[in-house]
Amino acid sequence: MCFASDEMTDSDEYRVKASELRAQAERERDSLFRSMFKTLSKRYSRLAQQADYERNAKLAYKSSPPIAADDPKRR
């Protein structure tokens, strides 16, 4: 079992969980549970990829214009 530390990113933690779930799937005798663990493992792998993308993305966000508190057009 691996424990998260301050140096692990979200994607690292997702990959650890995916690995644990893959191992659980390999140990599982029941085909339904094996399939469920494999599916969960794949989803955690996708979460890791998404976390990497979001961490590395250079997205430019524009802040929205301020909303006037007493704007009569909005009433």
N, CA, C and O atoms as a GROMACS GRO file, in nm:
protein
  300
    1MET      N    1   0.084  -0.118   0.000
    1MET     CA    2   0.000   0.000   0.000
    1MET      C    3   0.088   0.123   0.000
    1MET      O    4   0.186   0.130   0.074
    2CYS      N    5   0.054   0.219  -0.082
    2CYS     CA    6   0.131   0.342  -0.093
    2CYS      C    7   0.049   0.456  -0.033
    2CYS      O    8  -0.072   0.466  -0.056
    3PHE      N    9   0.114   0.541   0.044
    3PHE     CA   10   0.047   0.655   0.105
    3PHE      C   11   0.086   0.782   0.034
    3PHE      O   12   0.201   0.799  -0.008
    4ALA      N   13  -0.009   0.872   0.022
    4ALA     CA   14   0.016   1.000  -0.045
    4ALA      C   15   0.108   1.087   0.041
    4ALA      O   16   0.099   1.086   0.164
    5SER      N   17   0.192   1.161  -0.023
    5SER     CA   18   0.278   1.255   0.046
    5SER      C   19   0.259   1.393  -0.016
    5SER      O   20   0.186   1.408  -0.114
    6ASP      N   21   0.324   1.492   0.042
    6ASP     CA   22   0.314   1.627  -0.012
    6ASP      C   23   0.371   1.637  -0.152
    6ASP      O   24   0.334   1.727  -0.228
    7GLU      N   25   0.460   1.546  -0.188
    7GLU     CA   26   0.525   1.552  -0.318
    7GLU      C   27   0.444   1.487  -0.429
    7GLU      O   28   0.475   1.505  -0.547
    8MET      N   29   0.342   1.412  -0.393
    8MET     CA   30   0.260   1.347  -0.494
    8MET      C   31   0.156   1.444  -0.548
    8MET      O   32   0.092   1.518  -0.472
    9THR      N   33   0.141   1.444  -0.678
    9THR     CA   34   0.037   1.526  -0.740
    9THR      C   35  -0.094   1.447  -0.739
    9THR      O   36  -0.096   1.328  -0.707
   10ASP      N   37  -0.201   1.514  -0.775
   10ASP     CA   38  -0.330   1.444  -0.786
   10ASP      C   39  -0.319   1.330  -0.886
   10ASP      O   40  -0.371   1.221  -0.862
   11SER      N   41  -0.253   1.355  -0.998
   11SER     CA   42  -0.242   1.250  -1.100
   11SER      C   43  -0.163   1.130  -1.047
   11SER      O   44  -0.194   1.016  -1.080
   12ASP      N   45  -0.060   1.156  -0.965
   12ASP     CA   46   0.015   1.045  -0.904
   12ASP      C   47  -0.076   0.961  -0.814
   12ASP      O   48  -0.073   0.838  -0.818
   13GLU      N   49  -0.157   1.029  -0.735
   13GLU     CA   50  -0.247   0.957  -0.645
   13GLU      C   51  -0.350   0.876  -0.723
   13GLU      O   52  -0.382   0.764  -0.685
   14TYR      N   53  -0.401   0.932  -0.833
   14TYR     CA   54  -0.495   0.858  -0.917
   14TYR      C   55  -0.429   0.735  -0.978
   14TYR      O   56  -0.491   0.629  -0.988
   15ARG      N   57  -0.304   0.748  -1.020
   15ARG     CA   58  -0.233   0.634  -1.078
   15ARG      C   59  -0.208   0.524  -0.975
   15ARG      O   60  -0.216   0.406  -1.007
   16VAL      N   61  -0.178   0.564  -0.853
   16VAL     CA   62  -0.159   0.465  -0.746
   16VAL      C   63  -0.290   0.390  -0.724
   16VAL      O   64  -0.290   0.267  -0.715
   17LYS      N   65  -0.400   0.462  -0.717
   17LYS     CA   66  -0.530   0.398  -0.696
   17LYS      C   67  -0.564   0.308  -0.814
   17LYS      O   68  -0.616   0.198  -0.794
   18ALA      N   69  -0.536   0.351  -0.936
   18ALA     CA   70  -0.562   0.267  -1.054
   18ALA      C   71  -0.481   0.138  -1.047
   18ALA      O   72  -0.532   0.031  -1.080
   19SER      N   73  -0.357   0.148  -1.004
   19SER     CA   74  -0.272   0.030  -0.991
   19SER      C   75  -0.327  -0.066  -0.884
   19SER      O   76  -0.328  -0.188  -0.904
   20GLU      N   77  -0.372  -0.011  -0.772
   20GLU     CA   78  -0.430  -0.095  -0.667
   20GLU      C   79  -0.555  -0.167  -0.717
   20GLU      O   80  -0.577  -0.284  -0.686
   21LEU      N   81  -0.637  -0.095  -0.793
   21LEU     CA   82  -0.759  -0.156  -0.845
   21LEU      C   83  -0.730  -0.263  -0.950
   21LEU      O   84  -0.799  -0.364  -0.956
   22ARG      N   85  -0.626  -0.241  -1.032
   22ARG     CA   86  -0.586  -0.344  -1.130
   22ARG      C   87  -0.540  -0.470  -1.058
   22ARG      O   88  -0.573  -0.582  -1.098
   23ALA      N   89  -0.464  -0.452  -0.951
   23ALA     CA   90  -0.416  -0.567  -0.874
   23ALA      C   91  -0.534  -0.640  -0.810
   23ALA      O   92  -0.538  -0.763  -0.807
   24GLN      N   93  -0.630  -0.564  -0.759
   24GLN     CA   94  -0.749  -0.626  -0.700
   24GLN      C   95  -0.825  -0.705  -0.805
   24GLN      O   96  -0.876  -0.814  -0.777
   25ALA      N   97  -0.835  -0.650  -0.926
   25ALA     CA   98  -0.905  -0.720  -1.034
   25ALA      C   99  -0.836  -0.852  -1.067
   25ALA      O  100  -0.903  -0.952  -1.093
   26GLU      N  101  -0.703  -0.853  -1.066
   26GLU     CA  102  -0.630  -0.976  -1.096
   26GLU      C  103  -0.650  -1.082  -0.988
   26GLU      O  104  -0.646  -1.202  -1.018
   27ARG      N  105  -0.671  -1.040  -0.865
   27ARG     CA  106  -0.691  -1.135  -0.755
   27ARG      C  107  -0.835  -1.184  -0.745
   27ARG      O  108  -0.862  -1.287  -0.684
   28GLU      N  109  -0.926  -1.110  -0.804
   28GLU     CA  110  -1.069  -1.139  -0.790
   28GLU      C  111  -1.109  -1.262  -0.870
   28GLU      O  112  -1.073  -1.275  -0.987
   29ARG      N  113  -1.183  -1.352  -0.807
   29ARG     CA  114  -1.230  -1.473  -0.875
   29ARG      C  115  -1.364  -1.452  -0.944
   29ARG      O  116  -1.390  -1.509  -1.050
   30ASP      N  117  -1.448  -1.369  -0.886
   30ASP     CA  118  -1.580  -1.344  -0.941
   30ASP      C  119  -1.567  -1.252  -1.063
   30ASP      O  120  -1.509  -1.144  -1.054
   31SER      N  121  -1.620  -1.296  -1.176
   31SER     CA  122  -1.603  -1.220  -1.300
   31SER      C  123  -1.671  -1.083  -1.295
   31SER      O  124  -1.620  -0.987  -1.354
   32LEU      N  125  -1.783  -1.072  -1.225
   32LEU     CA  126  -1.851  -0.943  -1.214
   32LEU      C  127  -1.764  -0.843  -1.137
   32LEU      O  128  -1.746  -0.729  -1.181
   33PHE      N  129  -1.710  -0.886  -1.023
   33PHE     CA  130  -1.625  -0.797  -0.945
   33PHE      C  131  -1.494  -0.766  -1.018
   33PHE      O  132  -1.444  -0.654  -1.011
   34ARG      N  133  -1.440  -0.865  -1.087
   34ARG     CA  134  -1.318  -0.843  -1.165
   34ARG      C  135  -1.340  -0.734  -1.269
   34ARG      O  136  -1.257  -0.645  -1.288
   35SER      N  137  -1.454  -0.743  -1.337
   35SER     CA  138  -1.490  -0.643  -1.438
   35SER      C  139  -1.509  -0.505  -1.375
   35SER      O  140  -1.465  -0.404  -1.431
   36MET      N  141  -1.572  -0.501  -1.259
   36MET     CA  142  -1.594  -0.373  -1.191
   36MET      C  143  -1.462  -0.310  -1.150
   36MET      O  144  -1.443  -0.189  -1.167
   37PHE      N  145  -1.369  -0.389  -1.096
   37PHE     CA  146  -1.239  -0.336  -1.057
   37PHE      C  147  -1.160  -0.287  -1.178
   37PHE      O  148  -1.091  -0.186  -1.170
   38LYS      N  149  -1.169  -0.359  -1.288
   38LYS     CA  150  -1.100  -0.315  -1.411
   38LYS      C  151  -1.157  -0.183  -1.460
   38LYS      O  152  -1.082  -0.094  -1.501
   39THR      N  153  -1.289  -0.170  -1.457
   39THR     CA  154  -1.353  -0.046  -1.499
   39THR      C  155  -1.311   0.071  -1.410
   39THR      O  156  -1.278   0.179  -1.460
   40LEU      N  157  -1.312   0.049  -1.280
   40LEU     CA  158  -1.269   0.154  -1.188
   40LEU      C  159  -1.123   0.192  -1.212
   40LEU      O  160  -1.088   0.310  -1.207
   41SER      N  161  -1.041   0.093  -1.238
   41SER     CA  162  -0.899   0.120  -1.266
   41SER      C  163  -0.883   0.208  -1.389
   41SER      O  164  -0.804   0.303  -1.388
   42LYS      N  165  -0.958   0.179  -1.494
   42LYS     CA  166  -0.952   0.259  -1.616
   42LYS      C  167  -0.998   0.402  -1.590
   42LYS      O  168  -0.942   0.497  -1.645
   43ARG      N  169  -1.100   0.417  -1.508
   43ARG     CA  170  -1.151   0.551  -1.478
   43ARG      C  171  -1.051   0.632  -1.397
   43ARG      O  172  -1.035   0.752  -1.420
   44TYR      N  173  -0.983   0.568  -1.304
   44TYR     CA  174  -0.880   0.638  -1.229
   44TYR      C  175  -0.763   0.676  -1.320
   44TYR      O  176  -0.702   0.781  -1.302
   45SER      N  177  -0.732   0.591  -1.416
   45SER     CA  178  -0.626   0.625  -1.512
   45SER      C  179  -0.666   0.747  -1.594
   45SER      O  180  -0.583   0.834  -1.621
   46ARG      N  181  -0.792   0.754  -1.633
   46ARG     CA  182  -0.840   0.871  -1.707
   46ARG      C  183  -0.837   0.997  -1.620
   46ARG      O  184  -0.804   1.105  -1.668
   47LEU      N  185  -0.871   0.982  -1.492
   47LEU     CA  186  -0.861   1.096  -1.401
   47LEU      C  187  -0.718   1.147  -1.392
   47LEU      O  188  -0.695   1.268  -1.387
   48ALA      N  189  -0.622   1.055  -1.391
   48ALA     CA  190  -0.481   1.094  -1.386
   48ALA      C  191  -0.442   1.171  -1.512
   48ALA      O  192  -0.373   1.272  -1.504
   49GLN      N  193  -0.487   1.123  -1.627
   49GLN     CA  194  -0.458   1.194  -1.752
   49GLN      C  195  -0.519   1.333  -1.752
   49GLN      O  196  -0.456   1.430  -1.794
   50GLN      N  197  -0.643   1.343  -1.703
   50GLN     CA  198  -0.711   1.472  -1.699
   50GLN      C  199  -0.640   1.567  -1.602
   50GLN      O  200  -0.626   1.686  -1.631
   51ALA      N  201  -0.596   1.516  -1.488
   51ALA     CA  202  -0.525   1.599  -1.391
   51ALA      C  203  -0.393   1.649  -1.451
   51ALA      O  204  -0.356   1.765  -1.430
   52ASP      N  205  -0.323   1.563  -1.524
   52ASP     CA  206  -0.200   1.606  -1.592
   52ASP      C  207  -0.229   1.716  -1.693
   52ASP      O  208  -0.158   1.817  -1.699
   53TYR      N  209  -0.334   1.697  -1.770
   53TYR     CA  210  -0.371   1.796  -1.871
   53TYR      C  211  -0.401   1.930  -1.806
   53TYR      O  212  -0.352   2.034  -1.850
   54GLU      N  213  -0.482   1.927  -1.701
   54GLU     CA  214  -0.521   2.051  -1.636
   54GLU      C  215  -0.401   2.121  -1.571
   54GLU      O  216  -0.393   2.244  -1.571
   55ARG      N  217  -0.309   2.043  -1.517
   55ARG     CA  218  -0.191   2.101  -1.454
   55ARG      C  219  -0.099   2.164  -1.558
   55ARG      O  220  -0.036   2.266  -1.531
   56ASN      N  221  -0.093   2.104  -1.676
   56ASN     CA  222  -0.001   2.151  -1.779
   56ASN      C  223  -0.064   2.249  -1.878
   56ASN      O  224   0.007   2.314  -1.955
   57ALA      N  225  -0.194   2.258  -1.876
   57ALA     CA  226  -0.263   2.344  -1.973
   57ALA      C  227  -0.235   2.490  -1.944
   57ALA      O  228  -0.231   2.533  -1.828
   58LYS      N  229  -0.216   2.563  -2.048
   58LYS     CA  230  -0.195   2.708  -2.037
   58LYS      C  231  -0.321   2.776  -2.090
   58LYS      O  232  -0.320   2.837  -2.197
   59LEU      N  233  -0.427   2.764  -2.014
   59LEU     CA  234  -0.554   2.820  -2.058
   59LEU      C  235  -0.565   2.965  -2.014
   59LEU      O  236  -0.530   3.000  -1.902
   60ALA      N  237  -0.613   3.047  -2.103
   60ALA     CA  238  -0.631   3.188  -2.071
   60ALA      C  239  -0.779   3.212  -2.042
   60ALA      O  240  -0.865   3.188  -2.127
   61TYR      N  241  -0.805   3.259  -1.926
   61TYR     CA  242  -0.942   3.288  -1.887
   61TYR      C  243  -0.960   3.438  -1.878
   61TYR      O  244  -0.876   3.509  -1.823
   62LYS      N  245  -1.069   3.486  -1.934
   62LYS     CA  246  -1.102   3.627  -1.922
   62LYS      C  247  -1.202   3.641  -1.808
   62LYS      O  248  -1.299   3.565  -1.800
   63SER      N  249  -1.178   3.736  -1.722
   63SER     CA  250  -1.274   3.757  -1.615
   63SER      C  251  -1.397   3.825  -1.673
   63SER      O  252  -1.389   3.904  -1.768
   64SER      N  253  -1.510   3.793  -1.615
   64SER     CA  254  -1.634   3.852  -1.664
   64SER      C  255  -1.642   3.998  -1.622
   64SER      O  256  -1.583   4.038  -1.522
   65PRO      N  257  -1.714   4.078  -1.699
   65PRO     CA  258  -1.727   4.220  -1.663
   65PRO      C  259  -1.805   4.233  -1.534
   65PRO      O  260  -1.889   4.148  -1.503
   66PRO      N  261  -1.778   4.338  -1.458
   66PRO     CA  262  -1.851   4.356  -1.332
   66PRO      C  263  -1.999   4.382  -1.357
   66PRO      O  264  -2.037   4.443  -1.457
   67ILE      N  265  -2.080   4.335  -1.265
   67ILE     CA  266  -2.224   4.356  -1.275
   67ILE      C  267  -2.260   4.473  -1.184
   67ILE      O  268  -2.230   4.471  -1.065
   68ALA      N  269  -2.323   4.573  -1.241
   68ALA     CA  270  -2.362   4.690  -1.162
   68ALA      C  271  -2.474   4.652  -1.068
   68ALA      O  272  -2.570   4.586  -1.108
   69ALA      N  273  -2.463   4.692  -0.943
   69ALA     CA  274  -2.562   4.655  -0.841
   69ALA      C  275  -2.697   4.719  -0.869
   69ALA      O  276  -2.800   4.658  -0.844
   70ASP      N  277  -2.699   4.839  -0.919
   70ASP     CA  278  -2.824   4.910  -0.942
   70ASP      C  279  -2.853   4.927  -1.091
   70ASP      O  280  -2.901   5.032  -1.133
   71ASP      N  281  -2.826   4.827  -1.169
   71ASP     CA  282  -2.851   4.833  -1.313
   71ASP      C  283  -2.999   4.813  -1.339
   71ASP      O  284  -3.050   4.702  -1.320
   72PRO      N  285  -3.072   4.918  -1.381
   72PRO     CA  286  -3.217   4.905  -1.403
   72PRO      C  287  -3.253   4.810  -1.516
   72PRO      O  288  -3.365   4.761  -1.520
   73LYS      N  289  -3.162   4.784  -1.609
   73LYS     CA  290  -3.189   4.694  -1.721
   73LYS      C  291  -3.200   4.549  -1.674
   73LYS      O  292  -3.264   4.468  -1.741
   74ARG      N  293  -3.140   4.516  -1.563
   74ARG     CA  294  -3.137   4.378  -1.513
   74ARG      C  295  -3.260   4.344  -1.428
   74ARG      O  296  -3.277   4.229  -1.390
   75ARG      N  297  -3.343   4.439  -1.400
   75ARG     CA  298  -3.460   4.414  -1.314
   75ARG      C  299  -3.577   4.366  -1.390
   75ARG      O  300  -3.683   4.341  -1.331
   0.00000   0.00000   0.00000
